[in-house]
C-alpha cells in the first residue's frame, strides 16, 4: 500500500489487521515509488486526484508501463462536477473525460460517472466520481476500436 500520509497508512494498517491481511506499506508519493516488475492489476481508489494535474501524464505513463500485456488498470477519481471540501484537503479534481483521455490508447472495459456517498468529516455528503477499467490493446479484436467500450447487446 502507498500513501503520502502517515495517518492514512496507520488507518490502512488498522483496517488490514482487522481483516487479517498483511500488507507492505510505503509512505511516499505515487510519482516516486521505487516499483519494478509488471503487474496484472494496477488499482487506485480516491488517490490520483491528489496528484497535481501537471504530473498526471507522467504518472499514467508509469502506471501503463507497470502493467502486463493483458493486465488491468482500474481507477476511481473525484471529478469537478460536485465538489465538497473536507478537512482542508488539497484535491486537483479531474475534469469530465480527463481520465478516459489518459487511456485513449487502451481498450475501455468499463466506464461510468456517478456519485459516492461520504461522511469522512462527520457531515453526510457525496462526491462526483469517474470510474474506469482498461486494458492495453495487445491484439486486434474485430469490431472494437481503441478507447471505446465493447458493447454487449441482449434481447
C-alpha positions in Angstrom: 0.0 0.0 0.0 1.1 3.5 -0.7 0.2 6.9 0.8 1.9 10.2 1.4 0.1 10.5 4.7 1.4 8.6 7.7 -2.0 9.0 9.3 -3.6 7.4 6.2 -1.2 4.5 6.4 -2.0 4.0 10.1 -5.7 3.7 9.3 -5.0 1.4 6.4 -2.8 -0.8 8.6 -5.5 -1.0 11.3 -8.1 -2.0 8.6 -5.7 -4.6 7.2 -5.1 -6.1 10.7 -8.9 -6.2 11.4 -9.3 -8.2 8.2 -6.3 -10.5 8.8 -4.4 -9.2 5.7 -0.7 -8.5 5.6 0.4 -5.5 3.5 3.7 -3.8 3.0 3.2 0.0 3.4 5.2 2.8 1.8 4.9 6.4 2.9 5.7 8.1 -0.5 4.3 9.8 -3.5 3.0 7.7 -6.3 5.3 9.6 -8.6 8.4 8.5 -6.6 7.7 4.9 -5.5 10.5 2.5 -6.4 8.4 -0.1 -8.1 9.9 -2.6 -10.5 8.3 -5.5 -12.3 5.0 -5.7 -14.1 1.6 -6.3 -12.6 -1.7 -7.9 -13.6 -3.7 -5.2 -11.8 -2.9 -1.5 -11.1 -5.7 -0.1 -8.9 -6.4 3.2 -7.3 -9.4 4.4 -5.5 -9.7 8.0 -4.4 -6.0 8.8 -4.7 -4.9 10.1 -8.2 -6.9 13.3 -7.8 -4.4 14.2 -5.1 -1.7 14.2 -7.8 -1.3 17.7 -9.4 -2.8 17.8 -12.9 0.6 18.6 -14.5 2.2 15.5 -13.0 -0.6 13.1 -14.2 0.7 12.4 -17.7 4.0 11.1 -16.2 2.1 9.1 -13.6 -0.2 7.4 -16.2 2.7 6.6 -18.4 4.4 4.9 -15.5 1.3 3.0 -14.4 0.8 1.8 -18.0 4.5 0.7 -18.2 4.0 -1.3 -15.0 1.0 -3.2 -16.4 1.4 -6.6 -18.1 0.1 -7.0 -21.7 -3.2 -8.4 -20.6 -3.3 -6.6 -17.3 -5.9 -4.2 -16.0 -5.8 -0.6 -14.8 -8.8 0.4 -12.7 -9.2 3.8 -11.2 -11.8 5.9 -9.3 -11.1 9.6 -9.2 -13.0 12.6 -7.9 -14.4 15.0 -10.6 -15.3 18.6 -10.5 -19.0 18.1 -11.1 -19.8 18.1 -7.4 -17.1 19.5 -5.1 -17.2 19.2 -1.3 -14.1 20.4 0.6 -13.4 18.4 3.7 -10.6 18.7 6.2 -8.8 21.3 4.1 -7.7 18.6 1.6 -5.9 19.8 -1.5 -7.5 18.0 -4.4 -6.9 18.7 -8.1 -10.2 17.4 -9.3 -10.5 15.7 -12.7 -12.5 17.3 -15.4 -15.0 15.4 -17.5 -13.2 12.9 -19.8 -9.7 13.6 -18.4 -9.3 10.0 -17.1 -10.6 8.4 -20.3 -8.4 10.7 -22.3 -5.3 9.4 -20.4 -6.2 5.9 -21.6 -7.3 6.8 -25.1 -4.8 4.2 -26.5 -6.2 1.4 -24.3 -9.4 -0.7 -24.5 -12.1 0.5 -22.1 -13.7 -2.4 -20.4 -15.9 -0.3 -18.1 -16.5 3.4 -17.7 -19.1 5.3 -15.6 -19.6 8.6 -13.9 -21.5 8.8 -10.7 -21.7 9.9 -7.1 -20.3 8.2 -4.0 -21.6 8.9 -0.5 -19.2 10.1 2.1 -19.2 11.3 5.7 -15.5 11.3 6.5 -15.7 14.6 8.3 -19.0 13.7 10.1 -21.2 15.5 7.6 -23.1 13.3 5.1 -22.3 14.4 1.5 -21.4 13.0 -1.8 -18.5 13.3 -4.3 -18.8 13.1 -8.1 -16.5 10.4 -9.4 -15.4 8.8 -12.6 -14.6 5.0 -12.7 -12.5 3.5 -15.4 -11.4 -0.1 -16.1 -9.0 -0.5 -19.0 -6.5 -3.0 -20.6 -3.8 -2.5 -23.1 -4.9 -3.3 -26.7 -2.4 -6.1 -27.4 -4.2 -7.7 -30.2 -6.8 -6.6 -32.8 -10.3 -7.5 -31.9 -12.7 -7.3 -34.9 -15.4 -4.7 -34.3 -13.7 -2.9 -31.5 -11.9 0.3 -31.6 -9.3 1.6 -29.1 -10.7 3.7 -26.4 -14.3 2.7 -27.0 -16.0 0.2 -24.7 -17.2 -3.1 -26.0 -21.0 -3.4 -26.0 -22.9 -6.5 -25.3 -26.4 -6.4 -26.8 -29.1 -8.6 -25.2 -32.7 -9.1 -26.1 
